[in-house]
Amino acid sequence: MTRTARRGMSPLGLALRLALLGGVSGAVGSAGLAPGTSRPPRPAPPLPLTLQVSAPEPVLRGGRVERPLLQRRYVLTLTPEQVRQVREQGSVAPLKSALEAVYARIDARKPRDAVFRRVGGVWTAQGQTGWTVRRDRAERAVLDALQEGRRTAQVEVGLTPPARSVRTLRERGVVAHLAAGESSFAGSPDFRVHNIRVGGGRLHGGWVEPGAVYDFNARTGAINRARGFVPGYVIAGGTLALEDGGGICQVSTTVFRAAYLAGLPIVERHAHSHQVAYYDPVGFEATVYAPSKNLRFRNDTGGPLLMQVSWDLERETLRVDLFGGPSDRQVQVSEPRVSDRRPALPPTFLADPGLAPGETRRVDMPASGMRVELVRRVQMKGGEVRTDRLLSRYRPWGGVFAVHPGDDRLR
């Protein structure tokens, strides 16, 4: 018996093992294959190369600018043949198209203006810095990584700050949250929600310089289709008509609430002629209708103000936030004081040719008449106290319903 046999392996077993290892060919085939055949070589696995970007993304927190590093990784999958070619040529030319695809993803990061968000109970401003790949340096880093057998290459990028960066906010002294106004547009038709978003978007990110009077109508501009607004129901001369911009008073009301709660002097404000169901609490609202009715307030804080406008479609709310320097005042606003109540009137029915016989669409809710007063007390840091009263008089209203032109209620 041979030494191999004594160790438990027969000559045939040894031959099979050698065949699997590539040491025998011809008469004895690979395991599981017919004689005279061989197993095809397995393709070599791909070789991932991670391109890593590390760049500062400044944030403004507690009045200080911090510069934490933001890291992003982009995986480039290479074949062994591509790696071999790069090493032999000493160039990343064989990877040009693949690299450009990754570069395009990195270059797609564009600057975005800084906005404030409440993070962990602290108002924090952060924007987005734009990135541009420095291609010569990136390709050198990729070549070095592949030649040295590393699987990560650091990609250097050029930085493009946004127009309104956190540095701009800090330099202008806009570091604190002053006040927020909020309102609900729950139940609004689609055209109204659309116009609220268009109108709010036109005011978002706007500056109010020290001593300047904020002019709502001038800031929103013309309310027409050319500027993104869509038509909705309005009541004019006892008839139902379509007019661009229905819902803009939701925006003016929310801006007014923010300015009022910030303790800013109100230069011009008008109440609606009757209560509007969207504006609760009653009396805490402001209507606009250019050019006769406007909303204006003065920035008397001594520094610039930044206005942010946002909406939540799930909660159906609109919000306006004002930011500036550290507040120099405390503001208290009373609950509405209601008097001289009068009952709502019978409803009004107006013809809408777009409705089918028997179909009814509510345009405006009935509302009782009343007198509403709010009292605001503003105490300045130096001890001065300012008190003002916000008065609204609402006439009784029966609400308006649109019906088919042949409806009996029109007679």
C-alpha positions as CSV (number, residue, x, y, z in Angstrom):
1,M,0.0,0.0,0.0
2,T,1.3,3.4,-0.9
3,R,1.8,6.2,1.5
4,T,-1.1,8.1,-0.1
5,A,-3.4,5.0,0.3
6,R,-2.3,4.6,3.9
7,R,-3.5,8.2,4.5
8,G,-7.0,7.4,3.3
9,M,-6.9,8.6,-0.4
10,S,-6.9,6.2,-3.3
11,P,-4.9,6.9,-6.5
12,L,-8.3,7.8,-8.3
13,G,-9.2,10.2,-5.5
14,L,-5.8,11.8,-5.9
15,A,-6.3,12.1,-9.6
16,L,-9.7,13.8,-9.2
17,R,-8.3,16.2,-6.7
18,L,-5.5,17.1,-9.1
19,A,-8.0,17.5,-11.9
20,L,-10.0,20.0,-9.9
21,L,-6.8,21.9,-9.1
22,G,-5.9,21.9,-12.8
23,G,-3.1,19.4,-12.4
24,V,-4.5,16.6,-14.6
25,S,-6.2,16.9,-18.0
26,G,-7.4,14.6,-20.7
27,A,-8.5,11.1,-19.5
28,V,-10.0,12.2,-16.2
29,G,-12.6,15.1,-16.6
30,S,-13.5,17.8,-14.1
31,A,-15.8,16.7,-11.3
32,G,-19.4,16.6,-12.5
33,L,-18.4,17.1,-16.1
34,A,-18.1,14.6,-18.9
35,P,-14.6,13.4,-19.8
36,G,-12.9,15.7,-22.2
37,T,-14.7,18.8,-21.0
38,S,-13.6,21.5,-18.6
39,R,-15.4,24.0,-16.4
40,P,-15.5,27.5,-17.9
41,P,-13.5,30.1,-15.9
42,R,-15.5,32.2,-13.5
43,P,-15.6,35.9,-14.4
44,A,-13.5,38.0,-12.0
45,P,-15.7,40.0,-9.6
46,P,-16.1,43.7,-10.2
47,L,-13.9,46.1,-8.2
48,P,-15.8,48.9,-6.5
49,L,-14.0,52.3,-6.2
50,T,-15.5,54.8,-3.8
51,L,-15.2,58.5,-4.7
52,Q,-15.5,60.5,-1.5
53,V,-16.3,64.2,-1.2
54,S,-15.8,66.0,2.1
55,A,-16.7,69.7,2.2
56,P,-17.8,72.2,4.9
57,E,-21.5,73.0,5.0
58,P,-21.9,76.1,7.4
59,V,-24.7,76.4,9.8
60,L,-25.8,79.4,12.0
61,R,-26.8,78.3,15.4
62,G,-27.2,80.4,18.5
63,G,-25.7,83.4,16.7
64,R,-22.5,81.6,15.7
65,V,-21.4,80.1,12.4
66,E,-20.2,76.5,12.6
67,R,-18.6,74.6,9.7
68,P,-19.2,70.9,10.1
69,L,-18.0,68.6,7.3
70,L,-20.5,67.1,5.0
71,Q,-19.5,63.8,3.4
72,R,-20.9,62.1,0.4
73,R,-19.8,58.8,-1.3
74,Y,-20.2,57.8,-4.9
75,V,-19.4,54.2,-6.0
76,L,-17.7,53.5,-9.3
77,T,-17.8,49.8,-10.3
78,L,-14.8,48.7,-12.4
79,T,-13.8,45.5,-14.1
80,P,-10.4,44.0,-13.5
81,E,-9.6,44.7,-17.2
82,Q,-10.3,48.4,-16.6
83,V,-8.0,48.5,-13.6
84,R,-5.3,46.7,-15.5
85,Q,-5.6,49.2,-18.4
86,V,-5.4,52.1,-16.0
87,R,-2.3,50.7,-14.4
88,E,-0.5,49.9,-17.7
89,Q,-1.4,53.3,-19.3
90,G,-0.8,55.4,-16.2
91,S,-4.0,57.2,-17.1
92,V,-7.7,57.2,-16.3
93,A,-8.6,57.5,-19.9
94,P,-10.3,54.0,-20.0
95,L,-12.7,55.3,-17.3
96,K,-13.6,58.6,-18.8
97,S,-17.3,58.0,-19.5
98,A,-17.8,56.3,-16.1
99,L,-16.1,59.1,-14.3
100,E,-18.0,61.8,-16.1
101,A,-21.3,60.1,-15.0
102,V,-20.2,60.4,-11.4
103,Y,-18.9,64.0,-11.9
104,A,-22.3,64.9,-13.2
105,R,-24.0,63.7,-10.1
106,I,-21.6,65.7,-7.9
107,D,-21.9,68.8,-10.1
108,A,-25.7,68.5,-9.8
109,R,-25.5,69.9,-6.2
110,K,-26.5,73.6,-6.7
111,P,-26.5,76.4,-4.2
112,R,-29.7,76.9,-2.1
113,D,-30.4,80.0,0.1
114,A,-30.1,79.5,3.8
115,V,-33.4,79.0,5.7
116,F,-34.1,78.7,9.4
117,R,-35.5,75.5,10.9
118,R,-36.1,74.5,14.4
119,V,-33.6,71.8,15.2
120,G,-33.5,70.3,18.7
121,G,-35.4,73.3,20.1
122,V,-32.9,75.8,18.6
123,W,-33.5,77.9,15.5
124,T,-30.7,76.9,13.1
125,A,-30.1,78.4,9.6
126,Q,-28.5,76.3,6.9
127,G,-28.2,76.6,3.2
128,Q,-26.7,74.4,0.5
129,T,-23.3,75.1,-1.0
130,G,-22.9,74.2,-4.7
131,W,-20.2,71.7,-5.7
132,T,-18.0,71.6,-8.9
133,V,-15.6,68.7,-9.3
134,R,-12.0,69.8,-9.8
135,R,-11.4,67.2,-12.5
136,D,-7.7,67.3,-12.9
137,R,-7.2,66.7,-9.1
138,A,-10.0,64.1,-9.0
139,E,-8.5,62.1,-11.8
140,R,-5.0,62.2,-10.2
141,A,-6.6,60.9,-6.9
142,V,-8.4,58.1,-8.8
143,L,-5.2,57.1,-10.7
144,D,-3.2,57.1,-7.4
145,A,-5.8,54.9,-5.7
146,L,-5.9,52.3,-8.4
147,Q,-2.1,52.1,-8.8
148,E,-1.7,51.7,-5.0
149,G,-4.5,49.2,-4.7
150,R,-6.7,51.4,-2.6
151,R,-10.5,51.3,-2.9
152,T,-11.2,55.0,-1.9
153,A,-10.3,58.2,-3.7
154,Q,-10.8,61.6,-2.2
155,V,-12.5,64.0,-4.7
156,E,-11.8,67.7,-4.3
157,V,-14.7,70.1,-5.2
158,G,-14.9,73.9,-5.7
159,L,-17.5,75.5,-3.5
160,T,-20.2,78.0,-4.6
161,P,-22.0,79.7,-1.7
162,P,-25.7,80.6,-2.1
163,A,-26.8,84.2,-2.5
164,R,-28.2,84.2,1.0
165,S,-25.7,82.2,3.0
166,V,-25.4,81.8,6.8
167,R,-22.5,84.1,6.7
168,T,-24.7,86.8,5.1
169,L,-27.3,86.3,7.8
170,R,-24.7,86.5,10.5
171,E,-23.1,89.6,9.0
172,R,-26.5,91.3,8.8
173,G,-27.3,90.4,12.4
174,V,-30.2,88.1,11.5
175,V,-29.7,85.5,14.2
176,A,-33.0,85.3,16.2
177,H,-36.6,84.2,15.7
178,L,-39.0,87.1,16.5
179,A,-42.5,85.8,15.8
180,A,-44.6,83.5,13.8
181,G,-48.1,83.9,12.2
182,E,-50.1,80.8,11.3
183,S,-53.5,80.2,9.7
184,S,-55.6,77.3,8.5
185,F,-56.9,76.9,5.0
186,A,-58.6,73.6,5.7
187,G,-61.5,73.0,3.4
188,S,-60.2,75.3,0.7
189,P,-60.9,74.4,-3.0
190,D,-57.9,73.6,-5.1
191,F,-57.8,77.0,-6.8
192,R,-57.5,78.7,-3.4
193,V,-54.7,76.4,-2.2
194,H,-52.8,77.0,-5.4
195,N,-53.0,80.8,-5.0
196,I,-52.0,80.7,-1.4
197,R,-48.8,78.8,-2.4
198,V,-48.1,81.2,-5.3
199,G,-48.6,84.2,-3.2
200,G,-46.7,82.9,-0.2
201,G,-43.8,81.8,-2.5
202,R,-43.5,85.4,-3.8
203,L,-42.9,86.7,-0.2
204,H,-40.6,83.9,1.0
205,G,-37.0,85.0,1.6
206,G,-37.9,88.7,1.4
207,W,-35.9,91.3,3.3
208,V,-37.4,94.3,5.3
209,E,-34.7,96.9,5.8
210,P,-34.4,98.9,9.0
211,G,-37.0,101.8,9.0
212,A,-38.7,100.5,5.8
213,V,-42.4,100.1,5.5
214,Y,-43.4,96.7,4.2
215,D,-45.9,97.0,1.4
216,F,-47.8,93.7,0.8
217,N,-49.4,94.6,-2.5
218,A,-46.0,95.8,-3.9
219,R,-44.3,92.6,-2.8
220,T,-46.9,90.2,-4.3
221,G,-47.2,92.2,-7.5
222,A,-50.0,91.9,-10.0
223,I,-52.5,89.1,-9.2
224,N,-53.0,87.6,-12.6
225,R,-52.6,84.4,-14.6
226,A,-49.4,85.6,-16.2
227,R,-47.8,85.6,-12.7
228,G,-49.0,82.1,-11.8
229,F,-52.4,82.8,-10.1
230,V,-55.5,81.0,-11.2
231,P,-59.1,82.1,-11.2
232,G,-61.6,81.4,-8.4
233,Y,-65.1,82.4,-7.3
234,V,-65.6,86.1,-6.3
235,I,-68.9,87.9,-5.6
236,A,-69.1,91.2,-7.6
237,G,-72.3,93.3,-7.9
238,G,-74.5,90.5,-6.7
239,T,-73.3,88.0,-9.4
240,L,-70.8,85.2,-9.3
241,A,-67.7,85.6,-11.3
242,L,-64.2,84.2,-11.8
243,E,-61.3,86.3,-10.8
244,D,-57.6,85.6,-10.5
245,G,-56.1,85.2,-7.1
246,G,-58.8,84.0,-4.8
247,G,-57.1,83.1,-1.5
248,I,-54.5,85.9,-1.4
249,C,-56.1,87.2,1.8
250,Q,-55.0,84.0,3.5
251,V,-51.4,85.2,2.9
252,S,-52.0,88.8,3.9
253,T,-53.7,87.6,7.1
254,T,-50.8,85.3,8.0
255,V,-48.2,88.0,7.3
256,F,-50.2,90.4,9.4
257,R,-50.3,88.0,12.4
258,A,-46.5,87.6,12.3
259,A,-45.9,91.4,12.2
260,Y,-48.5,92.0,14.9
261,L,-47.1,89.4,17.2
262,A,-43.6,90.7,16.6
263,G,-44.7,94.1,18.0
264,L,-44.1,96.0,14.8
265,P,-46.1,99.2,14.1
266,I,-49.0,98.5,11.8
267,V,-49.3,101.3,9.2
268,E,-52.3,100.0,7.2
269,R,-54.7,97.2,7.9
270,H,-58.3,96.4,6.8
271,A,-60.8,93.9,8.1
272,H,-63.1,92.0,5.8
273,S,-66.6,93.3,5.6
274,H,-67.9,90.0,7.1
275,Q,-66.4,87.2,9.0
276,V,-64.4,84.6,7.0
277,A,-64.5,81.1,8.3
278,Y,-60.8,80.5,7.5
279,Y,-59.6,83.2,9.9
280,D,-59.9,82.1,13.4
281,P,-59.6,83.7,16.0
282,V,-62.1,86.2,14.8
283,G,-60.8,89.8,14.2
284,F,-57.2,88.6,13.8
285,E,-57.0,89.0,10.0
286,A,-56.2,91.5,7.2
287,T,-57.8,91.8,3.8
288,V,-56.1,93.2,0.7
289,Y,-57.5,94.3,-2.7
290,A,-55.1,96.4,-4.8
291,P,-55.0,99.3,-5.1
292,S,-57.6,100.3,-2.6
293,K,-56.7,98.0,0.3
294,N,-53.2,97.1,1.4
295,L,-51.3,95.7,4.4
296,R,-48.3,97.7,5.5
297,F,-46.1,97.6,8.6
298,R,-42.9,99.3,9.7
299,N,-39.6,97.7,10.7
300,D,-38.6,99.6,13.7
301,T,-36.2,97.0,15.1
302,G,-33.0,98.8,14.0
303,G,-31.9,95.9,11.9
304,P,-33.0,94.0,8.9
305,L,-35.8,91.4,9.0
306,L,-36.0,88.2,7.0
307,M,-39.4,86.7,6.2
308,Q,-39.9,83.0,5.6
309,V,-43.2,81.6,4.3
310,S,-44.0,77.9,4.5
311,W,-47.1,75.7,4.1
312,D,-48.1,72.2,5.2
313,L,-50.5,70.6,2.8
314,E,-51.3,67.7,5.2
315,R,-52.2,70.0,8.1
316,E,-53.6,72.6,5.7
317,T,-51.8,75.5,7.4
318,L,-49.8,78.5,6.2
319,R,-47.0,79.9,8.3
320,V,-45.0,83.1,8.2
321,D,-41.8,83.5,10.4
322,L,-39.9,86.7,11.0
323,F,-36.2,86.7,11.9
324,G,-33.9,89.5,12.9
325,G,-31.6,90.6,15.7
326,P,-32.2,89.7,19.3
327,S,-35.7,90.9,20.3
328,D,-35.9,94.3,22.2
329,R,-39.5,93.9,23.2
330,Q,-42.2,91.7,24.8
331,V,-45.6,91.4,23.2
332,Q,-48.9,90.5,24.6
333,V,-52.1,90.2,22.6
334,S,-55.5,89.8,24.3
335,E,-58.3,87.4,23.4
336,P,-60.9,88.9,21.0
337,R,-63.5,91.0,22.8
338,V,-66.8,90.5,20.9
339,S,-69.8,92.8,21.2
340,D,-72.9,94.0,19.2
341,R,-73.7,90.5,17.9
342,R,-76.3,90.3,15.1
343,P,-77.7,87.1,13.6
344,A,-76.7,85.9,10.1
345,L,-78.9,86.7,7.1
346,P,-80.6,84.2,4.8
347,P,-78.2,82.7,2.2
348,T,-77.8,84.1,-1.3
349,F,-77.9,81.9,-4.3
350,L,-76.1,82.8,-7.5
351,A,-76.1,81.1,-10.9
352,D,-73.2,79.0,-12.1
353,P,-73.6,77.6,-15.6
354,G,-70.9,75.0,-14.8
355,L,-73.1,73.2,-12.3
356,A,-75.6,70.4,-13.1
357,P,-79.3,70.7,-12.2
358,G,-79.7,70.0,-8.5
359,E,-76.0,70.5,-7.7
360,T,-75.0,73.1,-5.1
361,R,-71.6,74.5,-4.3
362,R,-70.9,76.5,-1.2
363,V,-68.9,79.7,-2.0
364,D,-69.0,81.4,1.3
365,M,-70.2,80.5,4.8
366,P,-72.9,82.4,6.7
367,A,-71.7,84.6,9.5
368,S,-73.2,86.7,12.2
369,G,-72.4,90.4,12.5
370,M,-70.3,91.7,15.4
371,R,-67.7,94.2,16.7
372,V,-64.4,92.7,17.6
373,E,-61.5,94.3,19.5
374,L,-58.0,93.0,20.2
375,V,-55.6,94.9,22.5
376,R,-51.8,94.7,22.0
377,R,-49.3,95.6,24.7
378,V,-45.7,96.1,23.6
379,Q,-43.1,96.6,26.3
380,M,-39.7,97.8,25.0
381,K,-36.5,96.8,26.7
382,G,-36.0,100.4,27.9
383,G,-39.3,100.3,29.8
384,E,-41.5,102.1,27.3
385,V,-44.9,100.5,26.9
386,R,-47.0,100.9,23.7
387,T,-50.7,99.9,23.7
388,D,-52.9,99.8,20.6
389,R,-56.3,98.4,19.7
390,L,-57.3,96.4,16.6
391,L,-60.9,97.0,15.7
392,S,-63.0,95.0,13.3
393,R,-66.7,95.5,12.4
394,Y,-68.4,92.7,10.6
395,R,-71.8,93.0,9.1
396,P,-74.3,90.0,9.1
397,W,-73.8,87.7,6.2
398,G,-76.0,84.9,4.9
399,G,-73.3,83.1,2.9
400,V,-73.3,82.4,-0.8
401,F,-74.2,79.2,-2.7
402,A,-73.7,78.5,-6.4
403,V,-76.5,76.6,-8.1
404,H,-77.5,75.7,-11.7
405,P,-79.1,78.6,-13.6
406,G,-82.4,76.9,-13.6
407,D,-82.5,76.3,-9.8
408,D,-85.8,77.5,-8.2
409,R,-83.9,79.2,-5.4
410,L,-82.7,81.9,-7.8
411,R,-86.3,83.3,-8.2
